[in-house]
Amino acid sequence: MLDVKSIVSEALEANSETFRTLTEEVKELMQVEGEVGRMTINGRLVKLKPYGEALILSDIHGDLDSLVKIFDQSNFLHVMQQNRDAFAIFLGDYGDRGVYSAEVYYVVLKLKLLFPEQVILLRGNHEGPEDLPVYPSDMPVQFQRRFGRSWLETYNKVRQLFNFLYTAVIVEGRYLLLHGGPPYQLKGPEDLAYAHKRHPMESLLEDILWSDPCDALDGVYESPRGAGKLFSKKVTFQAINNLSVNVILRGHEPCLEGFKIDHDGHVLTIFSRKGPPYFNRQGAYLKLNLSLKISRAEELAPYIYKI
């Protein structure tokens, strides 16, 4: 039976040529639009009907241990093998900070290749466009150490792939999933589907990747991160009304217990890795039935698992 540890072993042994080949294969998959299995892909937006199961995780940041624990604990590779309506949804930020950035990318790309109609890879701010650099970014140093003389070509292949990662997922009538937050200018799904094409003329993509909720504000303010916004519950309510969903599921922020809830229960943050440099006591992930109709994030508490 397929297990994540065997994929990790492969990742640890992969040379630069194998890594680049995998990246190219996945890039081809990520360019397909229309009906792909149970997904409907429009631009960089994925829509799912509200049925089936989902494993939702975010912000692995080069931590192989957390990634392996989540898949071992959830048994979700086996679930996907048995059920075509089971989806593993990653909310972005696969690399940086942890020492196994290249290997984490390899594992998630391999999962996409093995389950092309069930694995959904979203873009995080650490997979952002080149004019929105992340500081400090330690991936170049990690790739140099990992791949030697061929590091730059391998690193650039991964950088090119970032432009093909999805921007958001909408589970119809249920959830909006993205990395940071909804843009305050969001009017409908098209703004999510084509945010990448309107960057940098508009800040849609920047806000999707970088923004954070703040209960103490009314409106939007420039983020202390240097990109994106701090957005109020007014922005959240506007987004969920315009998209006909109830809850926003996002990552991006370290959480002491692996998750937190904002904006009167309409924003749930999930942070899946744990430990330095973030010092959160636990990482978390969601495992839930997508047909479950909920009105507030607090109702998802039984489906939040910690590592």
Backbone bond lengths (Angstrom), bond angles and torsions (degrees), N, CA, C in turn:
res aa  C-N    CA-C-N  psi(-1)  N-CA   C-N-CA  omega(-1)  CA-C   N-CA-C  phi
1 M - - - 1.460 - - 1.522 109.67 -
2 L 1.323 116.22 138.22 1.448 121.49 178.76 1.524 110.68 -63.39
3 D 1.336 116.64 134.94 1.461 119.69 175.53 1.516 108.83 -140.22
4 V 1.316 115.52 157.69 1.455 120.03 -173.32 1.524 111.51 -67.98
5 K 1.326 118.40 -27.35 1.466 120.14 -179.37 1.526 111.82 -65.20
6 S 1.324 117.22 -34.22 1.464 119.57 177.39 1.526 110.60 -68.44
7 I 1.331 117.07 -34.71 1.470 120.67 176.85 1.520 109.87 -69.83
8 V 1.321 117.32 -38.32 1.464 121.32 176.67 1.527 110.28 -62.51
9 S 1.320 117.70 -43.12 1.473 121.06 177.94 1.521 110.81 -59.44
10 E 1.316 115.50 -41.61 1.471 120.73 176.98 1.525 110.36 -62.82
11 A 1.348 116.57 -42.02 1.461 121.28 -179.74 1.528 111.25 -62.92
12 L 1.319 116.97 -39.27 1.462 121.08 -178.44 1.523 112.41 -68.75
13 E 1.328 116.20 -24.48 1.468 121.14 -178.77 1.526 113.13 -97.41
14 A 1.324 118.38 -14.57 1.466 121.97 -172.06 1.528 111.47 -63.71
15 N 1.338 116.38 134.30 1.459 120.10 174.50 1.525 109.59 -89.39
16 S 1.312 116.57 177.36 1.466 120.64 -174.70 1.523 111.96 -63.26
17 E 1.328 117.48 -36.51 1.464 120.04 -179.91 1.531 110.95 -65.92
18 T 1.323 116.75 -43.97 1.468 120.78 177.67 1.521 110.66 -61.87
19 F 1.328 116.64 -41.63 1.464 121.47 179.92 1.524 110.62 -63.34
20 R 1.324 116.88 -44.84 1.468 120.50 -178.87 1.522 111.17 -66.18
21 T 1.322 116.79 -38.61 1.469 120.29 178.65 1.520 110.67 -62.56
22 L 1.328 116.47 -44.57 1.461 120.54 178.15 1.530 110.58 -60.71
23 T 1.324 116.76 -43.17 1.463 121.05 -179.84 1.519 111.09 -60.16
24 E 1.330 117.47 -43.50 1.466 121.40 179.22 1.526 111.47 -64.95
25 E 1.327 116.77 -40.59 1.467 120.15 179.61 1.523 111.42 -63.07
26 V 1.314 115.85 -40.95 1.457 119.14 179.86 1.530 110.79 -71.45
27 K 1.315 117.45 -36.24 1.469 120.14 177.52 1.520 111.08 -59.38
28 E 1.303 116.91 -38.97 1.475 120.63 176.47 1.529 110.36 -61.95
29 L 1.326 116.90 -43.62 1.473 120.59 179.40 1.527 111.56 -62.31
30 M 1.323 115.75 -38.85 1.455 120.45 -173.66 1.527 113.19 -74.72
31 Q 1.328 117.80 -8.58 1.458 120.96 179.47 1.525 112.68 -91.69
32 V 1.318 117.18 -5.71 1.467 121.14 -179.14 1.519 109.27 -77.05
33 E 1.326 116.58 134.98 1.464 121.64 176.68 1.523 109.96 -121.33
34 G 1.324 115.67 173.68 1.459 121.14 -179.21 1.519 111.15 91.03
35 E 1.327 116.84 -148.55 1.457 122.11 -179.11 1.525 109.67 -82.74
36 V 1.303 116.01 117.82 1.469 122.53 178.11 1.519 106.38 -126.56
37 G 1.321 116.71 98.50 1.450 120.05 -173.82 1.515 109.92 60.28
38 R 1.322 117.04 -125.75 1.470 121.89 178.62 1.528 112.40 -89.16
39 M 1.335 117.22 -1.65 1.461 121.36 -179.66 1.524 110.86 -93.05
40 T 1.325 116.38 148.43 1.459 122.76 167.16 1.516 107.10 -116.35
41 I 1.328 116.55 118.14 1.459 121.47 -174.23 1.521 109.33 -110.33
42 N 1.329 114.92 123.92 1.460 122.06 178.04 1.517 107.32 -127.92
43 G 1.335 116.83 111.44 1.455 119.25 -173.35 1.514 109.58 60.41
44 R 1.345 116.28 -123.29 1.467 120.61 178.43 1.527 111.59 -106.41
45 L 1.338 116.48 21.01 1.466 121.86 179.04 1.518 109.69 -109.36
46 V 1.334 116.42 132.36 1.464 123.06 175.84 1.524 108.37 -107.36
47 K 1.334 116.36 130.38 1.460 120.82 173.67 1.522 109.30 -112.20
48 L 1.329 115.59 137.82 1.451 122.73 177.00 1.520 109.54 -124.56
49 K 1.321 116.04 141.46 1.456 120.67 171.06 1.534 108.19 -72.10
50 P 1.317 118.00 153.58 1.471 120.14 -177.26 1.521 113.29 -80.14
51 Y 1.337 116.56 63.76 1.457 120.47 170.23 1.521 108.66 -150.93
52 G 1.312 116.43 161.62 1.450 121.95 -175.47 1.519 111.50 96.34
53 E 1.322 115.42 -175.06 1.465 122.92 -178.59 1.521 110.04 -112.66
54 A 1.325 116.08 156.90 1.460 120.00 175.82 1.514 110.81 -143.04
55 L 1.327 114.75 137.42 1.461 123.35 165.91 1.523 105.54 -103.16
56 I 1.330 117.63 122.64 1.456 121.86 -176.00 1.525 108.23 -121.66
57 L 1.334 115.93 122.19 1.456 120.90 -179.08 1.513 109.82 -141.27
58 S 1.313 115.82 159.05 1.463 119.96 -174.30 1.513 110.89 -149.47
59 D 1.334 115.46 156.98 1.461 122.76 169.94 1.527 112.59 51.30
60 I 1.333 115.23 72.01 1.464 121.59 175.04 1.531 110.44 -84.16
61 H 1.331 116.78 -36.40 1.471 122.06 173.12 1.528 113.25 49.66
62 G 1.324 115.98 52.03 1.455 119.34 172.51 1.509 115.65 70.41
63 D 1.335 117.00 20.71 1.469 121.04 -178.01 1.525 109.42 -106.09
64 L 1.319 116.29 94.57 1.469 120.77 -179.28 1.524 111.82 -63.77
65 D 1.327 117.55 -36.88 1.469 120.22 -178.02 1.528 111.32 -59.18
66 S 1.320 116.98 -46.86 1.461 119.88 179.60 1.521 111.12 -63.66
67 L 1.323 116.64 -41.34 1.467 120.56 -179.51 1.526 110.66 -62.34
68 V 1.320 117.10 -45.45 1.468 121.09 179.92 1.527 110.47 -65.07
69 K 1.322 117.56 -43.56 1.466 120.51 179.86 1.522 111.57 -59.30
70 I 1.310 117.03 -41.60 1.467 120.34 -179.11 1.522 110.52 -62.96
71 F 1.323 117.34 -46.14 1.462 118.91 -177.85 1.521 111.93 -73.56
72 D 1.320 117.49 -33.57 1.466 119.54 175.18 1.524 110.97 -66.57
73 Q 1.323 116.13 -46.76 1.461 120.71 -176.25 1.526 111.88 -67.76
74 S 1.336 116.90 -38.26 1.467 120.89 -177.39 1.526 113.19 -84.19
75 N 1.339 116.52 -18.48 1.474 121.65 -175.95 1.526 111.23 56.36
76 F 1.337 116.67 32.56 1.466 118.60 -167.90 1.524 113.98 -79.79
77 L 1.321 118.89 -21.60 1.466 118.18 173.24 1.526 110.20 -62.35
78 H 1.318 115.91 -42.27 1.464 119.98 177.39 1.528 110.10 -64.43
79 V 1.328 116.86 -40.57 1.471 120.44 178.85 1.527 110.22 -59.75
80 M 1.334 117.40 -44.81 1.462 119.97 -179.56 1.526 112.20 -66.04
81 Q 1.324 116.81 -35.12 1.461 119.83 177.57 1.526 111.74 -65.20
82 Q 1.335 116.26 -31.79 1.464 120.53 -175.78 1.528 112.63 -91.77
83 N 1.311 118.16 -18.23 1.459 120.90 -170.06 1.527 110.44 -140.58
84 R 1.311 117.69 114.00 1.467 121.59 179.62 1.525 112.06 -69.11
85 D 1.304 117.69 -15.51 1.459 121.73 179.13 1.526 111.85 -94.43
86 A 1.324 116.90 22.36 1.469 122.21 176.70 1.524 108.70 -108.08
87 F 1.337 116.37 129.76 1.457 121.84 -174.38 1.523 110.82 -125.37
88 A 1.329 116.42 133.70 1.460 122.08 170.43 1.520 106.77 -101.17
89 I 1.336 115.75 115.62 1.462 121.50 -175.04 1.528 108.81 -113.92
90 F 1.322 115.24 115.38 1.461 121.81 177.90 1.525 108.41 -98.13
91 L 1.329 117.25 130.84 1.461 121.46 -175.95 1.524 113.91 -93.73
92 G 1.343 117.59 14.35 1.461 120.23 173.47 1.520 114.19 102.59
93 D 1.334 115.18 176.54 1.466 125.11 -177.51 1.527 111.21 61.09
94 Y 1.327 114.38 70.97 1.458 121.91 -178.70 1.530 111.11 -88.00
95 G 1.331 116.70 -32.93 1.453 120.99 -174.48 1.518 112.63 -117.93
96 D 1.349 114.80 -174.78 1.461 124.91 -176.01 1.522 111.13 74.20
97 R 1.318 114.49 154.29 1.468 124.71 177.13 1.532 112.89 75.47
98 G 1.319 118.59 -53.89 1.460 120.69 177.18 1.519 110.62 -87.41
99 V 1.328 116.42 161.32 1.473 120.36 -172.61 1.524 112.94 -82.48
100 Y 1.332 118.31 -8.06 1.464 120.75 -175.93 1.526 112.20 -111.89
101 S 1.333 116.19 42.05 1.464 119.95 -178.80 1.527 111.70 -58.46
102 A 1.325 117.50 -49.97 1.464 120.52 -177.92 1.526 110.57 -60.46
103 E 1.325 116.40 -41.30 1.465 119.81 -177.83 1.529 111.68 -69.35
104 V 1.335 117.41 -37.45 1.470 119.25 176.88 1.518 110.22 -64.42
105 Y 1.338 117.32 -43.92 1.465 118.93 175.81 1.521 110.66 -58.64
106 Y 1.320 116.57 -42.79 1.462 119.35 179.94 1.527 110.53 -59.51
107 V 1.324 117.61 -46.11 1.467 120.66 -177.27 1.526 111.07 -62.59
108 V 1.333 117.65 -47.76 1.472 118.43 -176.79 1.526 111.08 -69.35
109 L 1.326 117.60 -34.25 1.473 119.66 176.89 1.523 110.87 -68.34
110 K 1.319 116.62 -38.10 1.463 120.29 176.59 1.524 110.83 -63.78
111 L 1.331 116.50 -40.34 1.466 119.75 176.93 1.523 110.84 -62.08
112 K 1.339 116.57 -39.57 1.469 119.87 177.55 1.526 110.48 -63.60
113 L 1.325 116.85 -39.36 1.467 120.50 179.48 1.527 110.93 -67.80
114 L 1.326 117.21 -38.49 1.463 121.38 -179.10 1.530 112.21 -74.58
115 F 1.334 116.56 -33.37 1.468 121.73 -177.29 1.533 109.34 -129.41
116 P 1.333 117.48 66.05 1.475 119.86 -171.84 1.529 114.32 -62.99
117 E 1.333 117.10 -24.69 1.465 120.22 -178.33 1.522 112.38 -98.09
118 Q 1.348 116.89 4.05 1.463 119.94 -174.53 1.519 114.11 -129.38
119 V 1.316 118.37 -20.60 1.464 121.42 178.51 1.523 108.53 -98.58
120 I 1.333 115.56 127.82 1.462 122.26 -177.68 1.525 108.26 -120.25
121 L 1.330 115.98 119.03 1.455 121.95 -176.10 1.525 109.70 -108.31
122 L 1.332 116.50 109.10 1.451 121.00 177.09 1.527 111.21 -88.73
123 R 1.293 113.92 162.49 1.458 122.33 -179.10 1.525 109.19 -93.53
124 G 1.326 116.19 130.90 1.456 120.97 173.78 1.517 110.74 -105.03
125 N 1.318 117.28 178.01 1.466 118.41 178.78 1.524 111.67 -67.39
126 H 1.333 118.54 -21.28 1.463 121.01 175.04 1.525 112.17 -81.88
127 E 1.326 116.01 -0.34 1.465 122.48 170.92 1.526 109.92 -119.03
128 G 1.302 115.73 28.17 1.462 120.88 -173.30 1.516 113.53 -78.32
129 P 1.340 116.23 174.77 1.470 121.05 176.07 1.524 110.74 -64.69
130 E 1.319 115.82 157.73 1.458 120.25 -171.31 1.525 113.08 -68.34
131 D 1.335 118.15 -19.18 1.456 119.06 178.99 1.530 111.88 -84.96
132 L 1.339 116.84 -0.08 1.468 121.63 173.49 1.522 108.44 -120.25
133 P 1.331 117.45 68.57 1.471 120.41 -174.70 1.520 111.34 -67.63
134 V 1.312 114.90 153.70 1.455 121.94 177.74 1.526 108.47 -102.94
135 Y 1.308 117.20 130.59 1.457 121.29 177.21 1.521 109.55 -122.56
136 P 1.334 120.42 134.38 1.463 122.77 -9.47 1.525 110.69 -81.34
137 S 1.301 117.52 140.04 1.459 122.40 175.00 1.519 108.35 -105.49
138 D 1.322 116.72 115.23 1.461 119.47 -176.71 1.525 113.11 -102.31
139 M 1.344 116.70 4.09 1.465 118.46 -179.80 1.525 113.77 -60.80
140 P 1.346 119.46 -41.30 1.473 117.21 178.17 1.523 112.90 -56.99
141 V 1.326 117.12 -41.69 1.467 120.48 178.99 1.523 110.21 -65.15
142 Q 1.332 116.72 -41.14 1.459 120.06 179.47 1.526 111.52 -64.31
143 F 1.322 117.32 -40.24 1.467 120.58 179.86 1.526 110.79 -69.88
144 Q 1.322 117.46 -35.67 1.472 119.20 175.41 1.521 110.50 -61.09
145 R 1.326 115.52 -45.87 1.462 120.28 -178.93 1.533 111.22 -65.96
146 R 1.329 116.07 -36.16 1.470 121.23 -174.25 1.524 112.51 -80.15
147 F 1.362 117.65 -39.01 1.461 120.10 -170.27 1.524 114.56 -117.58
148 G 1.312 118.37 0.76 1.455 120.65 174.71 1.517 113.17 61.89
149 R 1.329 116.79 -132.37 1.463 121.42 -173.67 1.528 113.63 -64.04
150 S 1.311 117.20 -25.46 1.475 120.11 -177.60 1.531 112.32 -93.14
151 W 1.341 117.14 12.87 1.463 120.33 -172.74 1.523 112.80 -62.17
152 L 1.352 117.56 -41.00 1.457 119.89 -171.75 1.525 111.26 -67.68
153 E 1.311 116.50 -42.55 1.473 119.46 178.04 1.524 110.51 -62.59
154 T 1.323 116.13 -41.23 1.469 120.60 179.63 1.521 110.72 -66.83
155 Y 1.314 116.44 -45.08 1.467 121.13 178.77 1.533 110.81 -60.63
156 N 1.321 116.99 -43.42 1.465 120.42 -179.15 1.526 111.96 -64.73
157 K 1.333 117.20 -32.95 1.470 120.12 175.99 1.524 110.82 -61.57
158 V 1.329 115.33 -42.07 1.458 119.19 178.47 1.526 110.33 -67.63
159 R 1.322 116.86 -42.16 1.467 120.58 178.14 1.533 110.73 -58.14
160 Q 1.325 117.56 -41.74 1.464 120.99 178.99 1.523 111.49 -64.16
161 L 1.327 115.98 -35.43 1.462 120.17 -179.75 1.529 111.64 -64.46
162 F 1.327 117.01 -30.69 1.467 120.01 -178.22 1.528 111.77 -52.73
163 N 1.321 116.89 -35.48 1.465 120.71 -177.76 1.528 112.92 -68.50
164 F 1.318 117.68 -11.16 1.466 121.31 -178.07 1.529 112.36 -108.47
165 L 1.325 116.95 -3.31 1.460 119.21 175.36 1.527 109.41 -69.07
166 Y 1.313 116.44 151.70 1.462 120.28 -177.89 1.529 110.49 -73.76
167 T 1.313 115.02 153.56 1.461 122.03 -178.47 1.525 112.07 -91.04
168 A 1.334 116.63 -36.08 1.467 119.74 -175.54 1.517 109.92 -161.53
169 V 1.320 114.71 162.83 1.467 123.47 172.80 1.524 107.53 -126.39
170 I 1.316 116.08 136.20 1.459 121.34 170.43 1.519 108.05 -115.84
171 V 1.323 116.68 120.56 1.459 121.78 168.78 1.526 105.09 -93.53
172 E 1.309 116.12 112.18 1.460 121.68 -167.42 1.531 112.07 -55.11
173 G 1.342 114.28 126.64 1.454 120.85 178.89 1.508 114.81 72.92
174 R 1.349 117.66 5.42 1.460 120.75 -174.84 1.538 112.36 -127.22
175 Y 1.344 116.51 -71.04 1.455 120.74 -166.10 1.524 112.59 -134.90
176 L 1.337 114.37 150.44 1.453 123.28 161.59 1.519 106.87 -110.27
177 L 1.333 116.88 126.70 1.459 121.71 178.17 1.518 108.66 -116.69
178 L 1.331 115.91 129.05 1.460 122.61 175.92 1.522 108.44 -157.82
179 H 1.317 116.15 -178.22 1.465 117.64 -174.57 1.524 113.17 -86.08
180 G 1.328 116.86 -53.93 1.450 120.50 -174.71 1.513 112.91 -100.45
181 G 1.325 116.58 -76.82 1.460 119.62 -179.36 1.510 112.08 -167.41
182 P 1.319 117.67 169.23 1.463 120.98 179.16 1.528 110.19 -74.49
183 P 1.324 118.04 138.73 1.468 119.51 174.52 1.525 110.38 -63.99
184 Y 1.318 116.66 144.47 1.461 119.50 -179.39 1.528 111.55 -67.42
185 Q 1.378 117.08 -18.33 1.472 120.38 178.40 1.526 112.77 -89.37
186 L 1.332 117.40 2.81 1.462 121.44 -172.96 1.527 111.53 -59.51
187 K 1.329 115.29 124.02 1.462 120.18 178.42 1.526 112.45 -112.03
188 G 1.341 117.53 -26.47 1.444 120.14 -179.09 1.513 111.71 -174.27
189 P 1.332 117.56 -177.67 1.465 121.58 -176.53 1.520 114.92 -57.53
190 E 1.324 118.48 -31.04 1.460 120.70 -178.70 1.529 111.52 -60.67
191 D 1.335 116.54 -32.04 1.462 119.12 178.87 1.519 112.02 -66.42
192 L 1.312 117.40 -27.74 1.465 121.71 175.50 1.525 110.80 -81.54
193 A 1.321 115.89 -40.05 1.464 120.72 -175.72 1.525 112.26 -65.42
194 Y 1.329 116.89 -34.87 1.462 119.92 -172.30 1.529 112.93 -122.93
195 A 1.317 116.68 21.62 1.471 119.96 177.23 1.522 111.35 -57.91
196 H 1.340 116.49 -36.11 1.466 120.34 -178.15 1.519 112.18 -64.84
197 K 1.332 116.97 -30.30 1.462 120.33 -178.76 1.524 111.77 -80.69
198 R 1.312 116.86 -18.56 1.461 121.33 -178.30 1.523 112.19 -100.11
199 H 1.319 115.85 3.38 1.463 121.49 174.92 1.525 108.21 -88.35
200 P 1.351 119.61 137.49 1.465 128.90 5.25 1.532 113.76 -97.42
201 M 1.339 118.44 10.78 1.462 120.02 -178.19 1.522 111.98 -60.78
202 E 1.341 115.86 -35.07 1.459 121.43 176.56 1.525 108.03 -123.91
203 S 1.323 116.31 158.52 1.470 119.95 -174.18 1.526 112.95 -92.88
204 L 1.345 117.77 16.09 1.464 120.73 -176.32 1.525 111.63 -54.65
205 L 1.331 116.87 -54.86 1.466 120.37 -176.36 1.523 110.81 -65.14
206 E 1.308 117.37 -42.55 1.467 120.60 177.93 1.523 111.04 -56.56
207 D 1.319 116.89 -44.98 1.464 120.16 -178.82 1.523 111.67 -68.14
208 I 1.329 117.27 -39.71 1.468 121.25 178.85 1.527 110.36 -59.38
209 L 1.320 117.22 -39.67 1.462 121.35 -174.97 1.524 113.66 -85.59
210 W 1.334 118.16 -27.64 1.459 120.40 -166.74 1.527 115.48 -116.70
211 S 1.316 119.96 -17.16 1.468 120.57 -168.72 1.525 113.39 -76.28
212 D 1.341 114.86 158.09 1.463 122.69 -179.70 1.528 110.09 -134.30
213 P 1.348 117.35 144.16 1.466 119.75 175.85 1.519 111.03 -75.40
214 C 1.325 115.75 149.39 1.462 120.78 176.63 1.526 108.37 -143.76
215 D 1.314 116.67 119.48 1.463 121.27 -178.39 1.522 113.01 -73.86
216 A 1.320 117.47 -17.78 1.466 120.70 -174.03 1.521 113.28 -88.03
217 L 1.334 117.02 -2.01 1.459 120.39 -173.75 1.520 111.92 -110.78
218 D 1.325 114.40 161.58 1.456 122.21 171.16 1.521 107.23 -126.71
219 G 1.333 117.53 109.38 1.457 120.61 -175.98 1.511 110.66 105.34
220 V 1.339 116.56 -143.90 1.460 121.71 179.87 1.524 110.04 -133.57
221 Y 1.331 114.86 148.14 1.461 121.54 178.16 1.521 108.58 -136.54
222 E 1.312 116.17 154.36 1.458 119.78 176.27 1.521 109.58 -60.99
223 S 1.322 116.58 138.59 1.459 120.93 -177.37 1.522 111.49 -79.73
224 P 1.322 117.42 142.00 1.472 119.66 173.83 1.522 112.82 -67.13
225 R 1.330 117.00 -10.36 1.471 120.00 176.19 1.529 111.73 -68.43
226 G 1.343 117.25 -19.93 1.453 121.04 -177.52 1.513 113.67 97.59
227 A 1.325 117.37 -3.75 1.466 123.22 175.41 1.520 107.39 -153.04
228 G 1.330 116.40 155.01 1.450 120.05 -179.50 1.517 112.43 76.16
229 K 1.342 115.57 -169.51 1.456 121.82 -174.69 1.531 110.80 -131.45
230 L 1.308 115.37 158.53 1.455 121.54 159.08 1.519 105.83 -91.50
231 F 1.339 117.26 122.97 1.459 118.68 -174.05 1.529 110.91 -118.07
232 S 1.307 115.73 145.31 1.458 123.07 -176.45 1.526 110.74 -89.42
233 K 1.335 114.99 174.55 1.465 118.64 177.52 1.519 111.77 -67.02
234 K 1.322 117.87 -20.81 1.462 120.30 173.82 1.524 110.65 -60.17
235 V 1.338 117.19 -41.93 1.465 121.95 177.55 1.528 110.15 -66.86
236 T 1.331 116.34 -41.50 1.466 120.41 177.61 1.523 111.03 -60.02
237 F 1.328 117.13 -49.03 1.472 120.25 -178.31 1.522 111.57 -63.81
238 Q 1.321 116.34 -36.60 1.463 119.62 176.55 1.527 110.67 -62.38
239 A 1.340 116.60 -43.64 1.463 120.96 -178.56 1.525 111.62 -66.00
240 I 1.341 117.54 -46.74 1.466 118.71 -176.93 1.528 111.09 -68.82
241 N 1.320 117.30 -30.74 1.468 119.58 175.95 1.515 111.48 -70.94
242 N 1.329 117.49 -42.56 1.467 120.99 -178.71 1.523 112.74 -69.58
243 L 1.341 116.46 -24.91 1.473 120.39 -178.18 1.524 112.59 -105.12
244 S 1.326 117.16 -2.32 1.477 123.00 -179.92 1.524 111.68 56.79
245 V 1.341 115.76 48.43 1.459 122.37 174.74 1.524 108.10 -124.33
246 N 1.328 116.36 173.47 1.459 120.20 -177.97 1.526 114.06 -110.90
247 V 1.341 116.71 -31.87 1.465 120.59 -173.13 1.524 109.52 -138.70
248 I 1.333 115.52 142.37 1.461 122.47 172.71 1.525 108.24 -99.41
249 L 1.328 116.71 125.38 1.463 123.43 175.61 1.520 107.72 -106.15
250 R 1.340 117.28 124.43 1.460 120.12 -174.91 1.522 110.22 -147.06
251 G 1.327 115.91 172.13 1.449 122.63 178.74 1.511 110.42 -119.43
252 H 1.342 116.66 -130.85 1.461 123.89 165.96 1.525 114.98 81.15
253 E 1.333 119.19 -35.51 1.462 121.43 -176.30 1.522 111.24 -109.07
254 P 1.333 118.05 126.71 1.462 119.55 171.67 1.529 110.54 -60.49
255 C 1.325 115.98 137.61 1.469 121.77 -179.67 1.519 108.07 -126.66
256 L 1.315 116.74 132.17 1.456 120.75 -174.50 1.524 111.90 -55.42
257 E 1.339 117.40 -40.78 1.465 122.15 -179.61 1.528 112.32 -101.51
258 G 1.331 117.19 11.06 1.456 121.43 178.37 1.510 114.48 91.93
259 F 1.335 117.63 -11.92 1.464 120.33 177.39 1.515 109.46 -157.20
260 K 1.348 116.05 162.25 1.453 121.59 172.89 1.520 108.49 -155.08
261 I 1.337 115.48 160.50 1.459 122.13 -177.09 1.524 108.74 -123.22
262 D 1.331 116.78 134.46 1.457 122.58 179.74 1.526 110.37 -131.03
263 H 1.321 114.24 173.14 1.463 124.31 169.93 1.525 112.88 54.15
264 D 1.326 114.00 57.06 1.470 121.35 176.19 1.530 112.38 55.42
265 G 1.332 115.41 35.52 1.459 119.96 175.68 1.506 115.43 84.07
266 H 1.332 118.32 14.47 1.466 119.95 -177.64 1.528 113.25 -107.18
267 V 1.341 117.11 0.67 1.462 121.37 174.59 1.526 108.80 -131.09
268 L 1.335 116.21 124.38 1.463 122.05 175.13 1.519 108.73 -117.55
269 T 1.332 115.97 122.31 1.462 122.00 176.54 1.525 109.06 -99.99
270 I 1.338 115.18 131.80 1.464 122.41 176.98 1.530 108.51 -118.94
271 F 1.328 116.86 130.53 1.465 121.83 176.36 1.520 107.35 -129.08
272 S 1.329 117.77 115.63 1.462 120.71 -163.64 1.524 115.46 -94.48
273 R 1.305 119.59 -26.05 1.468 118.61 177.88 1.525 108.66 -88.88
274 K 1.313 115.59 161.33 1.459 118.32 176.91 1.524 109.87 -136.25
275 G 1.313 114.25 161.61 1.446 119.21 176.75 1.516 113.75 95.91
276 P 1.345 116.77 177.97 1.462 122.19 -177.58 1.530 111.52 -53.05
277 P 1.341 118.68 144.18 1.460 125.92 6.39 1.526 114.27 -88.79
278 Y 1.339 118.02 11.84 1.459 119.96 -174.85 1.527 113.30 -94.46
279 F 1.314 118.48 -27.56 1.456 122.54 174.72 1.534 113.68 63.52
280 N 1.336 116.41 24.22 1.466 118.52 171.18 1.527 108.53 -77.68
281 R 1.312 116.14 140.63 1.467 120.77 -176.45 1.522 111.63 -67.15
282 Q 1.338 116.82 -33.51 1.461 120.90 -177.01 1.519 110.79 -141.65
283 G 1.333 114.79 151.40 1.449 120.77 166.83 1.520 107.99 -98.68
284 A 1.327 116.82 165.20 1.467 119.86 -177.08 1.517 110.81 -144.87
285 Y 1.318 114.44 158.90 1.462 121.59 173.12 1.518 108.00 -149.69
286 L 1.314 115.08 163.98 1.462 122.34 178.30 1.517 109.65 -109.51
287 K 1.306 116.19 140.45 1.458 121.99 171.51 1.523 106.42 -136.10
288 L 1.335 116.41 108.82 1.455 117.91 -171.48 1.511 112.55 -146.42
289 N 1.312 114.19 161.34 1.457 123.35 173.98 1.516 108.11 -83.87
290 L 1.320 117.50 121.00 1.458 120.98 -175.10 1.524 113.08 -69.64
291 S 1.309 117.98 -15.40 1.462 119.84 178.19 1.528 111.89 -78.48
292 L 1.335 116.53 -14.57 1.455 120.73 179.76 1.526 109.57 -62.22
293 K 1.308 116.65 123.29 1.461 120.65 -179.82 1.520 108.54 -99.37
294 I 1.312 115.85 116.63 1.458 120.45 -179.21 1.529 108.20 -125.85
295 S 1.324 115.55 157.06 1.463 119.52 179.88 1.520 112.50 -108.08
296 R 1.350 117.14 -20.31 1.456 121.09 -178.96 1.526 110.17 -141.41
297 A 1.316 115.32 153.41 1.466 120.75 -175.94 1.519 112.69 -64.08
298 E 1.322 118.48 -27.66 1.461 120.63 179.12 1.527 111.85 -57.42
299 E 1.321 117.05 -27.86 1.456 121.14 179.89 1.532 112.04 -71.49
300 L 1.325 116.75 -11.87 1.454 120.48 178.47 1.535 112.95 -88.85
301 A 1.320 117.06 -2.61 1.470 120.84 -176.98 1.529 113.47 -52.11
302 P 1.349 120.13 -41.26 1.476 118.66 -179.88 1.526 113.94 -66.42
303 Y 1.319 117.20 -12.72 1.458 121.10 -175.42 1.523 112.27 -107.93
304 I 1.340 116.90 6.08 1.451 122.36 175.72 1.534 108.06 -94.33
305 Y 1.315 116.11 124.07 1.468 121.99 -179.65 1.521 108.66 -115.17
306 K 1.322 114.99 145.71 1.463 120.32 -177.36 1.520 110.95 -114.53
307 I 1.325 114.71 152.55 1.459 120.37 175.71 1.524 109.19 -122.53
